[in-house]
Amino acid sequence: MSGHSKWSNTRYRKAYQDAKKDKKFSKIIRELHSVVKDNNNANIYDNNKLKLVVNKALSYNMKRVTINKIITKYHQRYNRKYIHHNVNYLIYYGMIDRITLMIQCLTNNKNRTINFIRSILDKYHGIICNYSVNHYIFQQQVSLIYIINNNMDCIIDIAEQLMPNDIIFNKNVIEIFFSKQKYKDILILSKKFAIQPSEIKFVTIPYIKYHINDNIKQKLISIIYNLKSNVDIKKIYHNAIYI
């Protein structure tokens, strides 16, 4: 029939559908960018907002590979900016089943970090505790490590002269602990002895320890694993003892 073209109709219909699809995809990409930036967490299992946006993208037939590329791109871009601007060192304390957690963080967004920690602890029926109540549970000490090589008596003599807080004997190593306040004195005195320590480092040790069973042990491992998925969280200490 004259005046009618199947290709012309298809072209205009497809152009309209593509424009509509591009508009939806652009909106989803902006939402992915916003969610990754606000939470700094590219794991959909720990980030509920991201999970909702991903499900929305899949409902619009966006490919999973494309979604993952977008998330990775924005997450890496934000992390590069995040490293250099307004980074603060913070310590939070949490408690779950009588176990105290000390969580050390480097973050440029205090609210984002504390909300993430609170969400993980709430998931396992834990709470965030006050610093003044729990800071005494952990002590920072200086550790001197000596390698045993037919010199056990000499190392023991050194330990007695330095008056340590504790001594731990392992198979090939003796570790001697001192309070943090003695650090400068220990450095000066240790240089006077014939045997030098193989390593000197700061360690955080729980002053009050709590024995736990296998069920609480598995819960503790899960909490630590989930917390470490966030780049803001650098180190986690606890006062649990288990076999």
Summary of the structure (lengths in Angstrom):
residues: 243
radius of gyration: 27.7
end to end distance: 85.1
largest distance: 108.2
contacts: 644
relative contact order: 0.12
helix: 50%
strand: 25%
